[in-house]
Amino acid sequence: IKALLLQDSSGRIPIHEMIDAPGYEVFRVLVSASDDLLSSILSLKPDLIICEASYRKLVLSTERKIERHIPIVFIGAPEGAFNATPIPNRSIAYLTWPFTDKVLRAMINLLI
């Protein structure tokens, strides 16, 4: 599973360490604009995007520019994100801290 990771919070456990297991290839990228993210998606061709909830608007707006729906796991989703209007025909998951590496990997496996 090739995952594109957008995580910049230093106060939490690094996500790449939580999914450091055989069968996972994690590419951590730092993006500040839709064009940066689009370039990363087109060049890496990830099976999944894992990102902090603060990247939600950036990821969803960038995702509209590509022809393919990529499953997304939003980490640290704020209270109420679970009640947000669902996005049709999309595989999206929301996780709030704390959670274990087993929960994250199970969520990934459900989405893929």
C-alpha positions in Angstrom: 0.0 0.0 0.0 1.5 3.3 -1.1 0.4 6.1 1.2 0.9 9.8 0.8 1.3 11.4 4.2 0.7 15.0 5.1 1.6 15.5 8.8 3.3 18.5 10.3 2.3 18.4 14.0 5.3 17.6 16.1 3.3 17.0 19.3 1.8 13.7 18.2 3.2 10.3 17.3 4.5 10.4 13.7 2.0 8.5 11.6 4.8 7.0 9.4 6.0 5.2 12.5 2.5 3.8 13.2 2.3 2.2 9.8 5.9 1.1 9.5 5.1 -2.5 8.5 5.7 -4.8 5.6 3.4 -4.0 2.7 3.3 -0.2 3.5 5.3 2.4 1.6 4.9 5.8 3.1 5.8 9.1 1.4 5.8 12.0 3.7 5.4 15.3 1.8 5.2 18.9 2.9 2.8 20.9 0.9 1.5 24.4 1.2 -0.5 24.8 -2.0 -2.8 22.8 -4.1 -0.3 22.7 -7.0 2.3 21.1 -4.6 -0.1 18.4 -3.6 -1.3 17.8 -7.1 2.3 17.3 -8.2 3.0 14.8 -5.4 -0.2 12.8 -6.2 0.6 12.7 -9.9 4.2 11.7 -9.4 3.8 9.2 -6.5 0.4 7.7 -7.6 -0.6 6.8 -4.0 -3.2 4.2 -3.1 -4.2 6.3 -0.1 -3.8 9.8 1.4 -3.3 10.1 5.2 -3.4 13.7 6.5 -4.2 15.9 9.4 -7.7 17.3 9.5 -6.2 20.8 9.0 -5.4 19.7 5.4 -9.0 18.8 4.6 -9.8 21.7 2.3 -6.5 21.5 0.5 -6.8 17.8 -0.1 -10.4 17.9 -1.2 -9.9 20.8 -3.6 -6.8 19.2 -5.1 -8.6 15.9 -5.4 -11.2 17.6 -7.6 -8.5 18.3 -10.2 -7.5 14.7 -10.7 -9.5 12.0 -12.5 -9.2 9.4 -9.8 -10.7 9.1 -6.3 -8.1 8.2 -3.7 -9.2 7.0 -0.3 -8.4 9.5 2.5 -7.9 9.1 6.2 -8.2 12.4 8.1 -6.2 12.3 11.4 -7.2 14.4 14.4 -10.6 15.2 13.0 -12.4 17.8 15.1 -15.5 17.0 17.0 -18.4 17.1 14.6 -16.4 15.9 11.6 -18.2 12.6 11.8 -21.5 14.4 11.3 -20.3 16.4 8.4 -22.1 16.1 5.1 -20.7 12.9 3.5 -19.0 13.3 0.2 -20.7 11.1 -2.4 -18.8 8.1 -3.8 -15.8 8.7 -1.7 -13.8 6.4 0.7 -13.1 8.7 3.6 -12.3 8.0 7.3 -11.9 10.3 10.2 -9.8 9.3 13.3 -9.5 11.3 16.5 -6.6 11.0 18.9 -5.8 8.8 20.7 -5.8 5.7 18.5 -3.4 2.8 18.0 -1.4 1.7 15.1 -3.7 -1.4 14.8 -6.7 0.9 14.5 -5.1 3.0 11.8 -4.0 0.0 9.8 -7.5 -1.6 10.1 -9.0 1.7 8.8 -6.6 1.7 5.9 -7.4 -1.9 5.0 -11.2 -1.1 5.1 -10.7 1.8 2.7 -8.4 0.1 0.2 
